[in-house]
Amino acid sequence: MRSRDTLPPAVADSDYLSARDAARILSVKPQTLYTYVSRGLIRSVAQLNRKQRLYYGRTSRKVRARSAARHGQGAMAESAMRWAASR
């Protein structure tokens, strides 16, 4: 997963992101980003006179943090189970 520090400050702190930037923050393909939007995990807004949508940065970062927390807990649980099995 990409760190917020690897993104340009304007992107990392922006309220609205392009699809490319939102996908980079989440470290996912654009198709996965669209799935998140369709499931209501990330908010998007239409732009006037443009096809592209903008994605709300706060919800993108919230999904990224939730994903990182789940991955960290899984590794911790696996480690605890191995420790218990070795006793």
Buried (B, 14 or more C-beta within 10 A) or exposed (E): EEEEEEBEEEBBEBEBBBBEBBBBBBEBEEEEBBEBBEEEBBBBEEEEEEEEBBBBBEBBBEBBEEBEEEEEEEEEEEEEEEEEEEE
